Each structure stands twice: as C-alpha cells, then as structure tokens.
Amino acid sequence: MLKLILFLFTPFFSNAQGYTSYFTGNTTNITTNPEFGVCLMGGASENDEAMKWLLQKANGGDVVVLRSSGSNGYNNYLYSELGISVNSVETLVITSVAGAINPYVLDKVANAEMIWFAGGDQWNYVSFFKDNALEDLLNQHINVKNAPIGGTSAGMAILGGKYFNAQNGSVTSAQAMNNPYHPNVTLGYDDFLIVPFLEDVITDTHYDNPDRRGRQSTFIARLKNDFNFDVKGVAANEYVAICIDVNGKARVFGDFPAYQEFAFFVQVNCSNPNPIENIQIGQPLTWNFNGQALKVYKVPGTMNGNNFFDLSNWENGLNSGGTWEHWSVNNGVFASVPGTPIDCSLTANNFEISNFQVVPNPFLTNFSVNGITSAQISLFDMQGRLVFQKQITNQEIIETNLLQSGIYTIQIQEENKIQTKKIIKN
C-alpha cells in the first residue's frame, strides 16, 4: 500500500542538538541537475520574480532554508505559492555550532539543490557556520555542485568574500564615517563563503532604510587602508533583488518607476593612485579625491529585471540601464553627485596589485597567482594537510592534475608577509 509522502509544515524539534526542522513536500530525496545562480535581496519582503528565477535553477530538486531564528515562513512560499515545482522545502533553524554540524543538518545541506539564507543576525551565521563541516558543504554546493544560493538581509551580508560580520552589533553610517575604527565596524575577509563574482566584494542591504551608503564606503576604505585590498561593493535597497548568472550578469529586480528601488555597484576610482586622505582611530573619515573617491553604477530594479551590471568586467564599466555617480566622504560627511563612467584600461596603477589573486578561482587543472614577485606557495586540504608546495613567480602556471576536486587553502609567503585564501578545484 502506498504511503502518503506529502507533509505540510511537519516540524522536527532537536533543540538539545541546536536545530529545529520544518519540512514541506516529498520526503524521498531526489537528485537533479541544478544550475549556478546567486540571488541577493535587500531585506524587506522577497521579490517574487527574482525568487522564481532562483527556484528554477534548482531544476525541481530540494530546497533548504538556513536561519538562526524564526520558523517556517518560507516553506509554503517556496513550495507552492510561486508556481515553480520543487521536490521539497526544508527550513533548518540552527541555534548553535552543534546544530550546524549535526549529521542530519549536514546531510540535508549536502543533498540540497538550492540553499537560501534568511534574514536575522549575520554574526550568528558566521559564528555557527564558519570553520566547520557546514561551511565546507556550503562552498561545495556553490563551487563543486554549481548549485543556486541566495539570501536576504543578513543572508545577503555573508555572501561576499569580504563581509561586515556584526560581531558587536550593527553600525550606522554616521558612526562609521565619524570613526572608521568604531568598535562596531567589524569586518571579515577571505575566510568564509567563496561565491564566484563576489570574492572581492562586500555587500550591504536595507540601503535606503536607513541610508547605508556612508557605512559601506567606510567598510571599503578600511579594507583598502588596512590590507590594501581592491574591494568593491554590491548593495540593494530594501525591496530590490540582484540575480547573478553564470556569466556574471547581475540583473536587478524591483518595482521602479513606481518606487525608487535601486541596486548599487561601488568601486574605488581607479584614476586615484593616492591614499585615503584621513582614516584614523577616533577621527572623521575623509576620502574625497575631488568628490570622486568612489565610482558607483546605480541600477533601477524593474519587474522583468532587464537592467543589469556586468560583474565580470568592472574595470571597463560595461553596464545597461543605470546611471553613474561619484561618492565621497569629507570630514565624516557623505556626498553623492552625478558621475561619469569608469575606464581603468589605461590606468597604470590598476596593475599594481599588492594582495595576491588566484586566477581562475574555481579552477579545473591549473591556475596562476597574480600580485606577487617571487613567493612560496603552499596548498592545504580541508584537513589541514600540506598537499603542494613550490617557489613561484608572478603569473606562473601551477599544474594541479594530481589534486582531487574540492576546497583548499592557499598560503602565499613573500618575504615576511603571509597571506591565505580559500580556492576551489572543480
């Protein structure tokens, strides 16, 4: 006799183990062929068209929602209300590291065709999910399975290679600009999720409520000043979604012109070789460069997502449907004026990269390291074992045919300077 296999909002409580499950759909797992896609949402109600775009990439498979508070609010919405067929939707409310690495949770994440991070507190996500087996599975989902992933609010905040971790709570634009080293300006970099096209990006959400342009500008200034990182920003107003495809085309969904709904793509003005004018502990930030410290492409979000920015080619500013702005901060006061397109193609300082870059990442059989002169390269697997070591020069091709597919830590030692990043072999 056939058993009924459709369960709606079936909760499984395992609070002692740090998680609660809410399940909707077919309890028999299926395996489909998902497609790569990333969806970043600004933090208010979800944009239906953008979520449909992401769900379609699961190809009818199983969806897992990860959150650290709340309950089953996504289950019916993703399973039946959007009209995109999926096998199941399971929300896992994870409240500790023990919950994150519970075998049940790891199994569900390993078998998911789509993962969605809800809003909440990104410090919970960082402290519960980072540096453990769940982090490994999330990176495998993105870079080995090439499956869709996305998040809203705190869930969007953790998807950049550089990120505001909110360890000490949130921070306002005024607080950040008036003291770039405010205790609440807590940043992480290159040590959590590896998302194609977002490795050198810091994201921000709820961009219009409150105005967060100043704080994201400060985040970028801190990362530039402290580590000489060439960091870019991707941000969304509350009701806006940014959907990134396999080619790096970032389509922007919203309800413009009925509402002022925009996404922002922020980068340091490459024609400015000079350091930030004033960035010190306890002093207001000044990053001015004649009012053009940052160049920003502002894209209105529409119902069909026709407007976009090309994340594969920031330097030449390939774009469609938006307008350019210049941003600056002068003595802790933010300013925005109409701007001109960026063109770094003839800028000499654009090639003076002090922090190393692995190209490509993810890679298939070989890669090179840019931004070094001569350095010792070491590769470690996820168990911390040294699997490769060699002295290399800038852009030298490194063959990796003997390495298995997976996630590795690359360490670059150049003179007395040691830097690390995570890389993916497909």
Salt bridges, closest charged atoms under 4 A:
GLU35 OE1 - LYS57 NZ 3.72
GLU49 OE2 - LYS52 NZ 3.32
GLU90 OE1 - LYS108 NZ 3.54
ASP131 OD2 - LYS130 NZ 2.77
GLU135 OE2 - LYS422 NZ 1.94
ASP190 OD1 - LYS162 NZ 2.81
ASP191 OD2 - LYS130 NZ 3.52
ASP200 OD1 - LYS162 NZ 2.86
ASP204 OD1 - ARG212 NH1 3.98
ASP204 OD1 - ARG215 NH2 2.85
ASP211 OD2 - ARG213 NH2 2.93
ASP226 OD2 - ARG222 NE 2.77
ASP230 OD2 - LYS232 NZ 3.42
GLU238 OE2 - HIS206 ND1 2.85
GLU325 OE2 - LYS298 NZ 3.62
ASP381 OD2 - ARG385 NE 2.72
GLU396 OE2 - LYS390 NZ 3.04
